[in-house]
Amino acid sequence: MMDIGLIHRREYELADDRSEPIVIAEAPGRIHYLGEHGEPRAGLFLSSAIDRYIRIAVSMRKDNSLRFYAADLGERKRTTLVNLKYKREDRWANYIKVAIYIFAELGFPAKGLNFTIAGDIPQHVGLASSSAIEVAAVMVLKGFFQAAISDKELLRRLAVSKVLFFSKDVSPIDYYIAFAAKKDQFLVVDEASLEVKRVKSPLAKYRLLVMDSRVPRMGIDEELKQRQADIKKGLQLLSNKRQGATFRDFAALDLVESMGNLPEEIRRRSLHVVQEMRRVNDAEESLKRGDTSFFSKIINHSHESLRDLYEVSCPEVDWLVKRAQELDGVLTSRMTGQGFGGCTYTFIREDVVEEYKKRLEDYERIFGFRPIIYEMKLASGCRLVAKKTRETP
């Protein structure tokens, strides 16, 4: 990754000494292996951070301007604390503004600041690049102001401020992953309790490849909203509208026995949610035992469920998954993200990577899209990279 400290000093013409210190922090992207299409606010996830990061540098200004520079894009934005609000044209800078808002509310002198942002998380493919900006921004400001605030409180304020700032409800799952992640470990995240458990990865001999199918995803918001509505309706019918009920109160057998009471489409969506929760628990146990064969079957079944029950896959993604699963040396493969295109992930042995890539030539010939392969690792979470060298004025 580029030297963001040097870029920051050049952009804002800062002296390269201790008289004008800067702080740098980074936050990772993440990948969901299981669980992202589940019950809102009550889901279970098998996830990890990935070794792709957003880095943010910050320094103090002598005036009251807030300046933002995206080094990768060559874009500059600006505002002031008085005018700190969401603006559609500010795009990526809006996520940094959320963090500024938090520390301004806490009483820190956030009136005049310089920010530089750079990163290597692939964009718009479901790897949480926007959440990484927010987490890196709160981490860099926590370090800059030497704020005595716990990670738990910072996470709480981040989730609340995001809702206020963007005027829409959001899940805090990505924030928890960014804070809790450890190298070479899977995370089991409970969205209901916000409990995070770590499981050491037994997949050291496999490489993780993330494949961007390059399928254009247009008009998927309405499709996803409909599926969420189906889930909500399914839970209401199963629970007879009992207050506080969740899909955790039911098993797959309940849905089979209720076939006559549930419309077929709602039953299929609900069945996916219930079975996916069971798969997360089973995957956790299989990883703890080092049972890679069972883990493989769980992931494969999850993709089949996303394809046949929840119906968020597409022919291109199904082709990529199927071709990968057919290859000796591939442990497992599945779609990840919102679906209707997007990415797949594959755990694959080193010695068959080239053969895997050769198969992609057929994909481009058949579908007309040139896929992009990213090699990734299960990585650690957010951290300060460079600390300030004098007290904040």
Secondary structure as UniProt FT lines:
FT   HELIX           4..11
FT   TURN            12..13
FT   TURN            18..19
FT   STRAND          23..34
FT   TURN            40..41
FT   STRAND          44..60
FT   STRAND          65..70
FT   TURN            71..74
FT   STRAND          75..80
FT   TURN            82..83
FT   HELIX           88..90
FT   TURN            91..92
FT   HELIX           93..105
FT   TURN            106..107
FT   STRAND          113..119
FT   HELIX           129..145
FT   HELIX           151..166
FT   HELIX           173..180
FT   TURN            183..184
FT   STRAND          185..190
FT   TURN            191..194
FT   STRAND          195..200
FT   TURN            204..205
FT   STRAND          206..212
FT   HELIX           220..239
FT   TURN            240..241
FT   TURN            243..244
FT   HELIX           247..249
FT   HELIX           252..257
FT   TURN            258..261
FT   HELIX           264..289
FT   HELIX           292..308
FT   HELIX           315..325
FT   TURN            328..329
FT   STRAND          330..336
FT   STRAND          343..349
FT   HELIX           350..352
FT   HELIX           353..367
FT   STRAND          372..376
FT   STRAND          378..379
FT   STRAND          383..386
//
